[in-house]
Amino acid sequence: MTSTPVLVLDLDGVVSTAHPGSAEPWYATLKADLGLDYEEIERGFFRTPEFMEVLRGRLDLYVALHGFFEPRGLADRMEEFVGYWFAKDAVLDRVVLGQADAWRRRTGGRCFTGTNQEHHRIAWLKEHAGLGAHFDDIIYSASLGVCKPERVFFTNAQARMGITVAQSILFVDDSAANVDGARMAGWRAMLYRGPESLARALESWG
């Protein structure tokens, strides 16, 4: 490879392991801890068009959450909920981060995230979980104005990273739709199946 190699990792499902659908999701003890029902929050917030606007950076998280909490008489619990969510959803896979760090040292390549996230959580992960120390930059949907798997996410991300050769990018994601979207934008991409799959891919990348 003549261009400097680039590695782009998804966050939830690759770097972060407490996402919905994981063995230990961040909301596993939400009912016991805060008395809040995650299924209701999922239906009334996380799976709504408003939350998609939050992920695209067009609507602030707290404004959108107020629309869910206030009618239920829970507006005063909103910040408590966000603090709980962010802290519980900050379980980072140190093996994966170590693999990325070692790859950067070995190849001199650049490493980024490529994730569907909103501004407040990214800021929290940088400040409290040390996420930024492992990446050249945190590339995320709210900063780009578009979500994966839309092709524009990847073209915008490539421009943000300052990369001219799409094939110099290896994208790693646990969603087949996102992997397909990256390939449609000309990136190399692999479906993540655990740290072992990443280790095998990085052996020959760069």
C-alpha positions in Angstrom: 0.0 0.0 0.0 1.4 3.4 -1.1 -1.0 5.6 0.9 -0.8 5.9 4.7 -3.2 3.2 6.0 -6.3 4.4 7.9 -8.3 2.4 10.4 -11.9 3.4 11.2 -13.7 1.7 14.1 -17.4 1.7 14.9 -18.0 2.7 18.6 -21.0 0.7 19.9 -20.5 -3.0 19.2 -16.8 -2.7 18.5 -15.1 -0.3 20.9 -17.9 0.0 23.4 -19.5 -3.2 24.7 -22.6 -2.1 26.7 -24.8 -1.3 23.7 -28.4 -2.7 23.2 -28.3 -6.3 22.3 -25.0 -7.0 24.0 -24.6 -9.6 26.8 -24.6 -6.8 29.4 -26.4 -3.7 28.0 -26.1 -0.4 29.9 -29.8 -0.5 30.9 -29.7 -4.0 32.4 -30.3 -2.7 36.0 -32.0 0.6 35.1 -35.3 -0.4 36.6 -33.8 -1.5 39.8 -31.4 1.5 40.0 -33.6 4.4 38.9 -37.1 2.9 38.7 -37.3 3.7 35.0 -38.5 1.3 32.3 -36.1 0.9 29.4 -38.6 -0.6 27.1 -40.9 2.4 27.5 -37.9 4.8 26.9 -36.9 2.8 23.9 -40.3 3.0 22.3 -40.9 6.6 23.3 -37.5 8.0 22.6 -34.7 5.9 21.2 -36.8 4.5 18.3 -38.4 7.8 17.3 -37.7 10.2 14.5 -36.7 12.8 17.1 -33.8 10.7 18.3 -32.7 10.2 14.7 -32.6 14.0 14.4 -30.5 14.0 17.6 -28.1 11.6 16.0 -27.9 13.8 12.9 -27.0 16.8 15.1 -30.2 18.7 14.2 -31.9 18.5 17.6 -30.2 18.7 21.0 -30.4 15.6 23.1 -31.9 17.4 26.1 -34.6 19.1 24.1 -35.6 15.8 22.6 -35.5 14.0 26.0 -37.6 16.7 27.6 -40.4 15.8 25.1 -40.4 12.3 26.5 -39.8 13.0 30.3 -42.0 16.1 30.8 -45.4 14.7 29.8 -44.7 11.8 32.3 -44.0 14.2 35.1 -40.3 13.2 35.1 -38.6 16.3 33.8 -36.6 16.7 37.0 -35.1 13.2 36.4 -33.8 13.9 33.0 -30.2 14.8 33.9 -30.1 11.9 36.3 -31.0 9.5 33.5 -28.5 10.9 31.1 -25.7 10.7 33.6 -26.6 7.1 34.4 -26.8 6.2 30.7 -23.5 7.8 29.8 -21.7 6.2 32.7 -23.1 2.8 32.2 -22.6 2.9 28.4 -18.9 3.7 28.7 -17.6 0.1 29.0 -14.7 0.2 26.5 -13.1 -2.9 25.2 -9.5 -2.4 26.2 -8.4 -5.4 24.1 -9.7 -3.7 20.9 -8.2 -0.3 21.9 -4.9 -2.0 22.6 -5.0 -3.7 19.2 -5.7 -0.3 17.5 -2.9 1.4 19.5 -0.4 -1.4 18.5 -1.5 -1.2 14.9 -0.8 2.6 14.9 2.6 2.1 16.4 3.5 -0.7 13.9 2.3 1.0 10.7 2.4 4.7 11.4 -1.2 4.7 10.3 -4.1 6.9 11.5 -7.1 5.7 13.5 -10.5 7.2 13.8 -14.0 6.3 15.0 -16.9 6.2 12.6 -20.1 6.1 14.7 -23.7 7.2 14.9 -23.6 9.4 18.1 -24.8 12.7 19.4 -22.7 15.6 20.7 -23.2 15.2 24.5 -22.2 11.5 24.7 -19.1 12.0 22.6 -18.0 14.8 24.8 -18.6 12.7 27.9 -16.6 9.7 26.5 -13.7 12.0 25.6 -13.7 13.7 29.0 -14.5 10.8 31.4 -13.5 7.6 29.5 -10.4 8.8 27.7 -11.7 7.8 24.3 -9.8 10.5 22.4 -6.4 9.3 23.5 -6.7 6.3 21.2 -7.8 8.1 18.0 -6.6 10.8 15.7 -10.2 12.1 15.7 -13.7 11.1 16.7 -15.8 11.1 13.6 -19.5 10.8 14.4 -22.9 11.4 12.8 -24.0 14.5 14.7 -20.8 16.3 13.5 -21.4 15.2 9.9 -25.1 15.8 9.8 -25.9 12.3 8.5 -26.0 8.8 9.9 -24.6 5.4 8.7 -25.3 3.5 6.6 -26.0 6.5 4.2 -23.3 6.8 1.7 -22.9 10.5 2.5 -21.8 9.6 6.0 -18.8 7.9 4.6 -17.9 10.6 2.0 -18.3 13.3 4.6 -16.2 11.3 7.0 -13.5 10.8 4.4 -13.4 14.6 3.8 -13.3 15.3 7.5 -10.3 12.9 7.9 -8.5 14.5 4.9 -8.2 11.2 3.1 -8.0 11.3 -0.7 -7.7 7.5 -1.4 -10.8 5.7 -0.3 -9.1 2.3 -0.6 -6.6 3.3 2.0 -9.4 3.1 4.7 -10.3 -0.1 6.5 -13.7 0.3 8.2 -14.7 -2.1 11.0 -18.4 -2.3 12.1 -20.7 -5.0 13.6 -23.6 -4.0 11.3 -23.7 -5.5 7.8 -25.7 -2.6 6.5 -22.9 -0.2 7.7 -20.2 -2.3 6.1 -22.1 -2.3 2.8 -22.5 1.5 3.0 -18.8 1.9 3.5 -18.0 -0.4 0.5 -20.5 1.6 -1.6 -18.3 4.7 -0.8 -15.2 2.9 -2.0 -13.8 2.0 1.4 -12.5 -1.4 2.4 -14.7 -2.8 5.2 -15.1 -5.8 7.4 -17.9 -7.1 9.6 -16.7 -7.3 13.2 -17.0 -10.6 14.9 -14.9 -10.0 18.0 -11.4 -9.0 18.9 -10.0 -12.1 17.2 -11.5 -11.1 13.8 -10.0 -7.6 14.2 -6.6 -9.1 15.1 -6.5 -11.2 12.0 -7.5 -8.2 9.8 -4.9 -5.9 11.3 -2.1 -8.4 10.8 -2.2 -7.7 7.0 -3.5 -4.1 7.1 -0.8 -1.5 6.5 
